[in-house]
Amino acid sequence: MEEKICQYVENVLAPKLQGDGGWIEFVSFQEGILTVIFRGECSKCLILHRCTEWIEEEIRRDLKLDVQLCAIRKKPYFQDV
């Protein structure tokens, strides 16, 4: 199941987020919790919670899985200073 969700994140969700200057990376899927890293514009988005809700809905609709998303923001190194 983890491979199926990884493929979905990389091939379906990532291209949609790249259109807005952000990207998403799959980290893990364990016990119903999907952990992803948001980078680019997503890392500093003020309404990321709306996107995470949308992702949960997309997975529920397309993969018939009820997941909880754990979002990690990863800003570029030059923004950490």
PyMOL Python script that loads the backbone (N, CA, C, O; Angstrom):
from pymol import cmd

cmd.read_pdbstr("""\
ATOM      1  N   MET A   1       0.818  -1.199   0.000  1.00  0.00           N
ATOM      2  CA  MET A   1       0.000   0.000   0.000  1.00  0.00           C
ATOM      3  C   MET A   1       0.863   1.264   0.000  1.00  0.00           C
ATOM      4  O   MET A   1       0.514   2.260  -0.634  1.00  0.00           O
ATOM      5  N   GLU A   2       1.994   1.217   0.717  1.00  0.00           N
ATOM      6  CA  GLU A   2       2.872   2.384   0.777  1.00  0.00           C
ATOM      7  C   GLU A   2       3.365   2.786  -0.612  1.00  0.00           C
ATOM      8  O   GLU A   2       3.436   3.973  -0.929  1.00  0.00           O
ATOM      9  N   GLU A   3       3.704   1.802  -1.434  1.00  0.00           N
ATOM     10  CA  GLU A   3       4.182   2.092  -2.789  1.00  0.00           C
ATOM     11  C   GLU A   3       3.090   2.746  -3.630  1.00  0.00           C
ATOM     12  O   GLU A   3       3.362   3.654  -4.416  1.00  0.00           O
ATOM     13  N   LYS A   4       1.864   2.284  -3.465  1.00  0.00           N
ATOM     14  CA  LYS A   4       0.733   2.844  -4.215  1.00  0.00           C
ATOM     15  C   LYS A   4       0.520   4.316  -3.851  1.00  0.00           C
ATOM     16  O   LYS A   4       0.298   5.148  -4.731  1.00  0.00           O
ATOM     17  N   ILE A   5       0.586   4.634  -2.569  1.00  0.00           N
ATOM     18  CA  ILE A   5       0.412   6.020  -2.126  1.00  0.00           C
ATOM     19  C   ILE A   5       1.595   6.877  -2.573  1.00  0.00           C
ATOM     20  O   ILE A   5       1.408   8.024  -2.979  1.00  0.00           O
ATOM     21  N   CYS A   6       2.795   6.337  -2.503  1.00  0.00           N
ATOM     22  CA  CYS A   6       3.983   7.059  -2.963  1.00  0.00           C
ATOM     23  C   CYS A   6       3.837   7.435  -4.436  1.00  0.00           C
ATOM     24  O   CYS A   6       4.094   8.576  -4.820  1.00  0.00           O
ATOM     25  N   GLN A   7       3.426   6.476  -5.251  1.00  0.00           N
ATOM     26  CA  GLN A   7       3.221   6.739  -6.677  1.00  0.00           C
ATOM     27  C   GLN A   7       2.148   7.798  -6.905  1.00  0.00           C
ATOM     28  O   GLN A   7       2.284   8.643  -7.790  1.00  0.00           O
ATOM     29  N   TYR A   8       1.090   7.756  -6.115  1.00  0.00           N
ATOM     30  CA  TYR A   8       0.003   8.732  -6.239  1.00  0.00           C
ATOM     31  C   TYR A   8       0.511  10.138  -5.903  1.00  0.00           C
ATOM     32  O   TYR A   8       0.211  11.098  -6.614  1.00  0.00           O
ATOM     33  N   VAL A   9       1.272  10.251  -4.828  1.00  0.00           N
ATOM     34  CA  VAL A   9       1.820  11.554  -4.439  1.00  0.00           C
ATOM     35  C   VAL A   9       2.734  12.088  -5.533  1.00  0.00           C
ATOM     36  O   VAL A   9       2.626  13.252  -5.919  1.00  0.00           O
ATOM     37  N   GLU A  10       3.620  11.256  -6.027  1.00  0.00           N
ATOM     38  CA  GLU A  10       4.616  11.696  -7.013  1.00  0.00           C
ATOM     39  C   GLU A  10       4.017  11.964  -8.390  1.00  0.00           C
ATOM     40  O   GLU A  10       4.427  12.905  -9.069  1.00  0.00           O
ATOM     41  N   ASN A  11       3.047  11.143  -8.811  1.00  0.00           N
ATOM     42  CA  ASN A  11       2.546  11.237 -10.181  1.00  0.00           C
ATOM     43  C   ASN A  11       1.252  12.023 -10.340  1.00  0.00           C
ATOM     44  O   ASN A  11       0.952  12.496 -11.436  1.00  0.00           O
ATOM     45  N   VAL A  12       0.480  12.172  -9.266  1.00  0.00           N
ATOM     46  CA  VAL A  12      -0.801  12.879  -9.371  1.00  0.00           C
ATOM     47  C   VAL A  12      -0.768  14.207  -8.618  1.00  0.00           C
ATOM     48  O   VAL A  12      -1.090  15.252  -9.182  1.00  0.00           O
ATOM     49  N   LEU A  13      -0.382  14.164  -7.354  1.00  0.00           N
ATOM     50  CA  LEU A  13      -0.421  15.379  -6.541  1.00  0.00           C
ATOM     51  C   LEU A  13       0.714  16.345  -6.846  1.00  0.00           C
ATOM     52  O   LEU A  13       0.486  17.548  -6.980  1.00  0.00           O
ATOM     53  N   ALA A  14       1.927  15.834  -6.955  1.00  0.00           N
ATOM     54  CA  ALA A  14       3.092  16.701  -7.166  1.00  0.00           C
ATOM     55  C   ALA A  14       2.947  17.603  -8.397  1.00  0.00           C
ATOM     56  O   ALA A  14       3.216  18.800  -8.294  1.00  0.00           O
ATOM     57  N   PRO A  15       2.533  17.076  -9.554  1.00  0.00           N
ATOM     58  CA  PRO A  15       2.390  17.962 -10.716  1.00  0.00           C
ATOM     59  C   PRO A  15       1.367  19.082 -10.505  1.00  0.00           C
ATOM     60  O   PRO A  15       1.531  20.180 -11.037  1.00  0.00           O
ATOM     61  N   LYS A  16       0.330  18.811  -9.742  1.00  0.00           N
ATOM     62  CA  LYS A  16      -0.679  19.839  -9.487  1.00  0.00           C
ATOM     63  C   LYS A  16      -0.109  20.958  -8.624  1.00  0.00           C
ATOM     64  O   LYS A  16      -0.416  22.128  -8.848  1.00  0.00           O
ATOM     65  N   LEU A  17       0.714  20.613  -7.646  1.00  0.00           N
ATOM     66  CA  LEU A  17       1.310  21.624  -6.768  1.00  0.00           C
ATOM     67  C   LEU A  17       2.437  22.380  -7.473  1.00  0.00           C
ATOM     68  O   LEU A  17       2.678  23.548  -7.168  1.00  0.00           O
ATOM     69  N   GLN A  18       3.120  21.735  -8.402  1.00  0.00           N
ATOM     70  CA  GLN A  18       4.212  22.386  -9.115  1.00  0.00           C
ATOM     71  C   GLN A  18       3.704  23.534  -9.977  1.00  0.00           C
ATOM     72  O   GLN A  18       4.449  24.466 -10.279  1.00  0.00           O
ATOM     73  N   GLY A  19       2.447  23.467 -10.368  1.00  0.00           N
ATOM     74  CA  GLY A  19       1.855  24.546 -11.150  1.00  0.00           C
ATOM     75  C   GLY A  19       1.796  25.852 -10.380  1.00  0.00           C
ATOM     76  O   GLY A  19       1.729  26.924 -10.983  1.00  0.00           O
ATOM     77  N   ASP A  20       1.821  25.778  -9.051  1.00  0.00           N
ATOM     78  CA  ASP A  20       1.806  26.965  -8.209  1.00  0.00           C
ATOM     79  C   ASP A  20       3.170  27.269  -7.604  1.00  0.00           C
ATOM     80  O   ASP A  20       3.280  28.135  -6.736  1.00  0.00           O
ATOM     81  N   GLY A  21       4.206  26.573  -8.048  1.00  0.00           N
ATOM     82  CA  GLY A  21       5.557  26.855  -7.569  1.00  0.00           C
ATOM     83  C   GLY A  21       5.985  26.062  -6.345  1.00  0.00           C
ATOM     84  O   GLY A  21       7.038  26.333  -5.768  1.00  0.00           O
ATOM     85  N   GLY A  22       5.185  25.094  -5.947  1.00  0.00           N
ATOM     86  CA  GLY A  22       5.542  24.281  -4.793  1.00  0.00           C
ATOM     87  C   GLY A  22       5.751  22.844  -5.195  1.00  0.00           C
ATOM     88  O   GLY A  22       5.525  22.470  -6.346  1.00  0.00           O
ATOM     89  N   TRP A  23       6.181  22.046  -4.256  1.00  0.00           N
ATOM     90  CA  TRP A  23       6.246  20.621  -4.522  1.00  0.00           C
ATOM     91  C   TRP A  23       6.120  19.837  -3.238  1.00  0.00           C
ATOM     92  O   TRP A  23       6.310  20.356  -2.139  1.00  0.00           O
ATOM     93  N   ILE A  24       5.795  18.578  -3.410  1.00  0.00           N
ATOM     94  CA  ILE A  24       5.528  17.690  -2.292  1.00  0.00           C
ATOM     95  C   ILE A  24       6.382  16.445  -2.464  1.00  0.00           C
ATOM     96  O   ILE A  24       6.562  15.963  -3.583  1.00  0.00           O
ATOM     97  N   GLU A  25       6.907  15.924  -1.367  1.00  0.00           N
ATOM     98  CA  GLU A  25       7.707  14.702  -1.404  1.00  0.00           C
ATOM     99  C   GLU A  25       7.139  13.695  -0.415  1.00  0.00           C
ATOM    100  O   GLU A  25       6.836  14.038   0.728  1.00  0.00           O
ATOM    101  N   PHE A  26       6.999  12.477  -0.853  1.00  0.00           N
ATOM    102  CA  PHE A  26       6.527  11.393  -0.005  1.00  0.00           C
ATOM    103  C   PHE A  26       7.632  11.019   0.983  1.00  0.00           C
ATOM    104  O   PHE A  26       8.799  10.911   0.607  1.00  0.00           O
ATOM    105  N   VAL A  27       7.254  10.822   2.255  1.00  0.00           N
ATOM    106  CA  VAL A  27       8.202  10.368   3.273  1.00  0.00           C
ATOM    107  C   VAL A  27       7.835   8.961   3.721  1.00  0.00           C
ATOM    108  O   VAL A  27       8.652   8.045   3.637  1.00  0.00           O
ATOM    109  N   SER A  28       6.594   8.789   4.200  1.00  0.00           N
ATOM    110  CA  SER A  28       6.183   7.466   4.681  1.00  0.00           C
ATOM    111  C   SER A  28       4.664   7.383   4.801  1.00  0.00           C
ATOM    112  O   SER A  28       3.959   8.392   4.802  1.00  0.00           O
ATOM    113  N   PHE A  29       4.192   6.150   4.902  1.00  0.00           N
ATOM    114  CA  PHE A  29       2.782   5.888   5.187  1.00  0.00           C
ATOM    115  C   PHE A  29       2.740   4.733   6.168  1.00  0.00           C
ATOM    116  O   PHE A  29       3.058   3.595   5.822  1.00  0.00           O
ATOM    117  N   GLN A  30       2.343   5.038   7.401  1.00  0.00           N
ATOM    118  CA  GLN A  30       2.284   4.015   8.438  1.00  0.00           C
ATOM    119  C   GLN A  30       1.049   4.240   9.300  1.00  0.00           C
ATOM    120  O   GLN A  30       0.783   5.349   9.764  1.00  0.00           O
ATOM    121  N   GLU A  31       0.313   3.171   9.498  1.00  0.00           N
ATOM    122  CA  GLU A  31      -0.857   3.181  10.374  1.00  0.00           C
ATOM    123  C   GLU A  31      -1.830   4.300  10.051  1.00  0.00           C
ATOM    124  O   GLU A  31      -2.359   4.949  10.954  1.00  0.00           O
ATOM    125  N   GLY A  32      -2.068   4.529   8.763  1.00  0.00           N
ATOM    126  CA  GLY A  32      -3.033   5.534   8.337  1.00  0.00           C
ATOM    127  C   GLY A  32      -2.529   6.958   8.333  1.00  0.00           C
ATOM    128  O   GLY A  32      -3.296   7.879   8.052  1.00  0.00           O
ATOM    129  N   ILE A  33      -1.253   7.165   8.639  1.00  0.00           N
ATOM    130  CA  ILE A  33      -0.687   8.513   8.645  1.00  0.00           C
ATOM    131  C   ILE A  33       0.277   8.656   7.471  1.00  0.00           C
ATOM    132  O   ILE A  33       1.270   7.935   7.367  1.00  0.00           O
ATOM    133  N   LEU A  34      -0.036   9.591   6.604  1.00  0.00           N
ATOM    134  CA  LEU A  34       0.798   9.889   5.446  1.00  0.00           C
ATOM    135  C   LEU A  34       1.668  11.091   5.789  1.00  0.00           C
ATOM    136  O   LEU A  34       1.154  12.176   6.058  1.00  0.00           O
ATOM    137  N   THR A  35       2.979  10.901   5.779  1.00  0.00           N
ATOM    138  CA  THR A  35       3.922  11.977   6.074  1.00  0.00           C
ATOM    139  C   THR A  35       4.536  12.450   4.767  1.00  0.00           C
ATOM    140  O   THR A  35       5.060  11.655   3.987  1.00  0.00           O
ATOM    141  N   VAL A  36       4.463  13.764   4.539  1.00  0.00           N
ATOM    142  CA  VAL A  36       5.014  14.360   3.324  1.00  0.00           C
ATOM    143  C   VAL A  36       5.785  15.624   3.693  1.00  0.00           C
ATOM    144  O   VAL A  36       5.554  16.234   4.737  1.00  0.00           O
ATOM    145  N   ILE A  37       6.697  15.996   2.814  1.00  0.00           N
ATOM    146  CA  ILE A  37       7.447  17.239   2.968  1.00  0.00           C
ATOM    147  C   ILE A  37       6.952  18.209   1.900  1.00  0.00           C
ATOM    148  O   ILE A  37       6.857  17.862   0.723  1.00  0.00           O
ATOM    149  N   PHE A  38       6.642  19.418   2.327  1.00  0.00           N
ATOM    150  CA  PHE A  38       6.273  20.476   1.392  1.00  0.00           C
ATOM    151  C   PHE A  38       7.477  21.378   1.203  1.00  0.00           C
ATOM    152  O   PHE A  38       8.107  21.802   2.172  1.00  0.00           O
ATOM    153  N   ARG A  39       7.793  21.668  -0.048  1.00  0.00           N
ATOM    154  CA  ARG A  39       8.941  22.518  -0.381  1.00  0.00           C
ATOM    155  C   ARG A  39       8.495  23.627  -1.329  1.00  0.00           C
ATOM    156  O   ARG A  39       7.337  23.679  -1.742  1.00  0.00           O
ATOM    157  N   GLY A  40       9.413  24.494  -1.659  1.00  0.00           N
ATOM    158  CA  GLY A  40       9.104  25.589  -2.579  1.00  0.00           C
ATOM    159  C   GLY A  40       8.093  26.542  -1.969  1.00  0.00           C
ATOM    160  O   GLY A  40       8.155  26.844  -0.777  1.00  0.00           O
ATOM    161  N   GLU A  41       7.164  27.012  -2.783  1.00  0.00           N
ATOM    162  CA  GLU A  41       6.141  27.943  -2.313  1.00  0.00           C
ATOM    163  C   GLU A  41       5.275  27.322  -1.222  1.00  0.00           C
ATOM    164  O   GLU A  41       4.771  28.034  -0.353  1.00  0.00           O
ATOM    165  N   CYS A  42       5.100  26.023  -1.258  1.00  0.00           N
ATOM    166  CA  CYS A  42       4.292  25.343  -0.237  1.00  0.00           C
ATOM    167  C   CYS A  42       4.904  25.477   1.155  1.00  0.00           C
ATOM    168  O   CYS A  42       4.181  25.478   2.152  1.00  0.00           O
ATOM    169  N   SER A  43       6.221  25.588   1.228  1.00  0.00           N
ATOM    170  CA  SER A  43       6.895  25.627   2.529  1.00  0.00           C
ATOM    171  C   SER A  43       6.582  26.898   3.309  1.00  0.00           C
ATOM    172  O   SER A  43       6.741  26.934   4.529  1.00  0.00           O
ATOM    173  N   LYS A  44       6.140  27.935   2.614  1.00  0.00           N
ATOM    174  CA  LYS A  44       5.839  29.190   3.307  1.00  0.00           C
ATOM    175  C   LYS A  44       4.392  29.632   3.139  1.00  0.00           C
ATOM    176  O   LYS A  44       4.042  30.766   3.463  1.00  0.00           O
ATOM    177  N   CYS A  45       3.561  28.742   2.635  1.00  0.00           N
ATOM    178  CA  CYS A  45       2.149  29.054   2.387  1.00  0.00           C
ATOM    179  C   CYS A  45       1.406  29.269   3.704  1.00  0.00           C
ATOM    180  O   CYS A  45       1.578  28.509   4.657  1.00  0.00           O
ATOM    181  N   LEU A  46       0.591  30.296   3.745  1.00  0.00           N
ATOM    182  CA  LEU A  46      -0.178  30.616   4.941  1.00  0.00           C
ATOM    183  C   LEU A  46      -1.461  29.791   5.069  1.00  0.00           C
ATOM    184  O   LEU A  46      -2.069  29.746   6.139  1.00  0.00           O
ATOM    185  N   ILE A  47      -1.865  29.149   3.993  1.00  0.00           N
ATOM    186  CA  ILE A  47      -3.096  28.342   4.037  1.00  0.00           C
ATOM    187  C   ILE A  47      -2.805  26.877   3.701  1.00  0.00           C
ATOM    188  O   ILE A  47      -3.592  26.213   3.026  1.00  0.00           O
ATOM    189  N   LEU A  48      -1.676  26.394   4.177  1.00  0.00           N
ATOM    190  CA  LEU A  48      -1.285  25.008   3.898  1.00  0.00           C
ATOM    191  C   LEU A  48      -2.322  24.018   4.428  1.00  0.00           C
ATOM    192  O   LEU A  48      -2.501  22.943   3.856  1.00  0.00           O
ATOM    193  N   HIS A  49      -3.001  24.370   5.510  1.00  0.00           N
ATOM    194  CA  HIS A  49      -4.009  23.466   6.073  1.00  0.00           C
ATOM    195  C   HIS A  49      -5.122  23.169   5.070  1.00  0.00           C
ATOM    196  O   HIS A  49      -5.686  22.075   5.081  1.00  0.00           O
ATOM    197  N   ARG A  50      -5.439  24.116   4.217  1.00  0.00           N
ATOM    198  CA  ARG A  50      -6.466  23.870   3.188  1.00  0.00           C
ATOM    199  C   ARG A  50      -5.959  22.868   2.155  1.00  0.00           C
ATOM    200  O   ARG A  50      -6.718  22.031   1.664  1.00  0.00           O
ATOM    201  N   CYS A  51      -4.691  22.958   1.835  1.00  0.00           N
ATOM    202  CA  CYS A  51      -4.094  22.031   0.882  1.00  0.00           C
ATOM    203  C   CYS A  51      -4.026  20.623   1.468  1.00  0.00           C
ATOM    204  O   CYS A  51      -4.289  19.645   0.768  1.00  0.00           O
ATOM    205  N   THR A  52      -3.676  20.520   2.734  1.00  0.00           N
ATOM    206  CA  THR A  52      -3.604  19.192   3.353  1.00  0.00           C
ATOM    207  C   THR A  52      -4.988  18.547   3.401  1.00  0.00           C
ATOM    208  O   THR A  52      -5.119  17.341   3.189  1.00  0.00           O
ATOM    209  N   GLU A  53      -6.017  19.341   3.677  1.00  0.00           N
ATOM    210  CA  GLU A  53      -7.384  18.818   3.655  1.00  0.00           C
ATOM    211  C   GLU A  53      -7.759  18.353   2.252  1.00  0.00           C
ATOM    212  O   GLU A  53      -8.405  17.318   2.089  1.00  0.00           O
ATOM    213  N   TRP A  54      -7.353  19.117   1.240  1.00  0.00           N
ATOM    214  CA  TRP A  54      -7.625  18.762  -0.150  1.00  0.00           C
ATOM    215  C   TRP A  54      -6.926  17.445  -0.514  1.00  0.00           C
ATOM    216  O   TRP A  54      -7.515  16.594  -1.179  1.00  0.00           O
ATOM    217  N   ILE A  55      -5.687  17.282  -0.082  1.00  0.00           N
ATOM    218  CA  ILE A  55      -4.944  16.054  -0.360  1.00  0.00           C
ATOM    219  C   ILE A  55      -5.632  14.854   0.275  1.00  0.00           C
ATOM    220  O   ILE A  55      -5.768  13.808  -0.360  1.00  0.00           O
ATOM    221  N   GLU A  56      -6.064  14.998   1.517  1.00  0.00           N
ATOM    222  CA  GLU A  56      -6.778  13.912   2.191  1.00  0.00           C
ATOM    223  C   GLU A  56      -8.050  13.541   1.429  1.00  0.00           C
ATOM    224  O   GLU A  56      -8.379  12.361   1.305  1.00  0.00           O
ATOM    225  N   GLU A  57      -8.766  14.548   0.918  1.00  0.00           N
ATOM    226  CA  GLU A  57      -9.978  14.297   0.139  1.00  0.00           C
ATOM    227  C   GLU A  57      -9.664  13.601  -1.183  1.00  0.00           C
ATOM    228  O   GLU A  57     -10.382  12.689  -1.591  1.00  0.00           O
ATOM    229  N   GLU A  58      -8.596  14.027  -1.851  1.00  0.00           N
ATOM    230  CA  GLU A  58      -8.198  13.408  -3.123  1.00  0.00           C
ATOM    231  C   GLU A  58      -7.861  11.931  -2.924  1.00  0.00           C
ATOM    232  O   GLU A  58      -8.275  11.089  -3.720  1.00  0.00           O
ATOM    233  N   ILE A  59      -7.126  11.620  -1.885  1.00  0.00           N
ATOM    234  CA  ILE A  59      -6.750  10.227  -1.608  1.00  0.00           C
ATOM    235  C   ILE A  59      -7.989   9.412  -1.255  1.00  0.00           C
ATOM    236  O   ILE A  59      -8.132   8.266  -1.681  1.00  0.00           O
ATOM    237  N   ARG A  60      -8.870  10.007  -0.482  1.00  0.00           N
ATOM    238  CA  ARG A  60     -10.109   9.321  -0.103  1.00  0.00           C
ATOM    239  C   ARG A  60     -10.937   9.006  -1.361  1.00  0.00           C
ATOM    240  O   ARG A  60     -11.490   7.914  -1.490  1.00  0.00           O
ATOM    241  N   ARG A  61     -11.012   9.965  -2.271  1.00  0.00           N
ATOM    242  CA  ARG A  61     -11.802   9.785  -3.492  1.00  0.00           C
ATOM    243  C   ARG A  61     -11.146   8.797  -4.461  1.00  0.00           C
ATOM    244  O   ARG A  61     -11.804   7.885  -4.961  1.00  0.00           O
ATOM    245  N   ASP A  62      -9.856   8.980  -4.723  1.00  0.00           N
ATOM    246  CA  ASP A  62      -9.192   8.190  -5.760  1.00  0.00           C
ATOM    247  C   ASP A  62      -8.706   6.818  -5.285  1.00  0.00           C
ATOM    248  O   ASP A  62      -8.797   5.840  -6.026  1.00  0.00           O
ATOM    249  N   LEU A  63      -8.195   6.742  -4.066  1.00  0.00           N
ATOM    250  CA  LEU A  63      -7.617   5.490  -3.570  1.00  0.00           C
ATOM    251  C   LEU A  63      -8.505   4.770  -2.557  1.00  0.00           C
ATOM    252  O   LEU A  63      -8.196   3.665  -2.113  1.00  0.00           O
ATOM    253  N   LYS A  64      -9.616   5.419  -2.202  1.00  0.00           N
ATOM    254  CA  LYS A  64     -10.557   4.825  -1.227  1.00  0.00           C
ATOM    255  C   LYS A  64      -9.877   4.540   0.106  1.00  0.00           C
ATOM    256  O   LYS A  64     -10.149   3.526   0.748  1.00  0.00           O
ATOM    257  N   LEU A  65      -8.985   5.448   0.520  1.00  0.00           N
ATOM    258  CA  LEU A  65      -8.274   5.324   1.797  1.00  0.00           C
ATOM    259  C   LEU A  65      -8.549   6.547   2.652  1.00  0.00           C
ATOM    260  O   LEU A  65      -8.579   7.675   2.160  1.00  0.00           O
ATOM    261  N   ASP A  66      -8.746   6.311   3.922  1.00  0.00           N
ATOM    262  CA  ASP A  66      -8.910   7.403   4.866  1.00  0.00           C
ATOM    263  C   ASP A  66      -7.561   7.623   5.541  1.00  0.00           C
ATOM    264  O   ASP A  66      -7.132   6.815   6.364  1.00  0.00           O
ATOM    265  N   VAL A  67      -6.893   8.724   5.189  1.00  0.00           N
ATOM    266  CA  VAL A  67      -5.563   8.991   5.728  1.00  0.00           C
ATOM    267  C   VAL A  67      -5.558  10.300   6.502  1.00  0.00           C
ATOM    268  O   VAL A  67      -6.393  11.178   6.287  1.00  0.00           O
ATOM    269  N   GLN A  68      -4.611  10.401   7.391  1.00  0.00           N
ATOM    270  CA  GLN A  68      -4.349  11.653   8.098  1.00  0.00           C
ATOM    271  C   GLN A  68      -2.993  12.137   7.598  1.00  0.00           C
ATOM    272  O   GLN A  68      -2.019  11.384   7.593  1.00  0.00           O
ATOM    273  N   LEU A  69      -2.937  13.381   7.185  1.00  0.00           N
ATOM    274  CA  LEU A  69      -1.713  13.917   6.611  1.00  0.00           C
ATOM    275  C   LEU A  69      -0.870  14.604   7.670  1.00  0.00           C
ATOM    276  O   LEU A  69      -1.363  15.432   8.436  1.00  0.00           O
ATOM    277  N   CYS A  70       0.395  14.253   7.703  1.00  0.00           N
ATOM    278  CA  CYS A  70       1.379  14.915   8.563  1.00  0.00           C
ATOM    279  C   CYS A  70       2.284  15.728   7.639  1.00  0.00           C
ATOM    280  O   CYS A  70       3.082  15.167   6.888  1.00  0.00           O
ATOM    281  N   ALA A  71       2.154  17.049   7.701  1.00  0.00           N
ATOM    282  CA  ALA A  71       2.883  17.934   6.790  1.00  0.00           C
ATOM    283  C   ALA A  71       4.131  18.484   7.449  1.00  0.00           C
ATOM    284  O   ALA A  71       4.081  19.011   8.560  1.00  0.00           O
ATOM    285  N   ILE A  72       5.246  18.356   6.758  1.00  0.00           N
ATOM    286  CA  ILE A  72       6.517  18.916   7.205  1.00  0.00           C
ATOM    287  C   ILE A  72       6.887  20.012   6.220  1.00  0.00           C
ATOM    288  O   ILE A  72       6.951  19.773   5.015  1.00  0.00           O
ATOM    289  N   ARG A  73       7.127  21.199   6.724  1.00  0.00           N
ATOM    290  CA  ARG A  73       7.559  22.299   5.852  1.00  0.00           C
ATOM    291  C   ARG A  73       9.081  22.304   5.809  1.00  0.00           C
ATOM    292  O   ARG A  73       9.737  22.271   6.851  1.00  0.00           O
ATOM    293  N   LYS A  74       9.634  22.344   4.623  1.00  0.00           N
ATOM    294  CA  LYS A  74      11.090  22.362   4.470  1.00  0.00           C
ATOM    295  C   LYS A  74      11.447  23.549   3.591  1.00  0.00           C
ATOM    296  O   LYS A  74      11.333  23.497   2.367  1.00  0.00           O
ATOM    297  N   LYS A  75      11.883  24.622   4.245  1.00  0.00           N
ATOM    298  CA  LYS A  75      12.270  25.816   3.500  1.00  0.00           C
ATOM    299  C   LYS A  75      13.673  25.650   2.941  1.00  0.00           C
ATOM    300  O   LYS A  75      14.484  24.916   3.507  1.00  0.00           O
ATOM    301  N   PRO A  76      13.966  26.322   1.840  1.00  0.00           N
ATOM    302  CA  PRO A  76      15.341  26.291   1.302  1.00  0.00           C
ATOM    303  C   PRO A  76      16.323  26.785   2.358  1.00  0.00           C
ATOM    304  O   PRO A  76      15.967  27.591   3.218  1.00  0.00           O
ATOM    305  N   TYR A  77      17.534  26.309   2.292  1.00  0.00           N
ATOM    306  CA  TYR A  77      18.533  26.625   3.312  1.00  0.00           C
ATOM    307  C   TYR A  77      18.736  28.117   3.513  1.00  0.00           C
ATOM    308  O   TYR A  77      19.013  28.548   4.632  1.00  0.00           O
ATOM    309  N   PHE A  78      18.609  28.907   2.474  1.00  0.00           N
ATOM    310  CA  PHE A  78      18.858  30.330   2.612  1.00  0.00           C
ATOM    311  C   PHE A  78      17.738  31.047   3.357  1.00  0.00           C
ATOM    312  O   PHE A  78      17.916  32.198   3.755  1.00  0.00           O
ATOM    313  N   GLN A  79      16.590  30.404   3.558  1.00  0.00           N
ATOM    314  CA  GLN A  79      15.506  31.026   4.321  1.00  0.00           C
ATOM    315  C   GLN A  79      15.597  30.686   5.809  1.00  0.00           C
ATOM    316  O   GLN A  79      14.870  31.255   6.624  1.00  0.00           O
ATOM    317  N   ASP A  80      16.480  29.770   6.158  1.00  0.00           N
ATOM    318  CA  ASP A  80      16.614  29.368   7.561  1.00  0.00           C
ATOM    319  C   ASP A  80      17.492  30.324   8.364  1.00  0.00           C
ATOM    320  O   ASP A  80      17.553  30.227   9.590  1.00  0.00           O
ATOM    321  N   VAL A  81      18.158  31.225   7.696  1.00  0.00           N
ATOM    322  CA  VAL A  81      19.093  32.130   8.366  1.00  0.00           C
ATOM    323  C   VAL A  81      18.343  33.256   9.048  1.00  0.00           C
ATOM    324  O   VAL A  81      18.960  34.123   9.667  1.00  0.00           O
TER     325      VAL A  81
END
""", "prot")
cmd.dss("prot")
cmd.show_as("cartoon", "prot")
cmd.util.cbc("prot")
cmd.orient("prot")
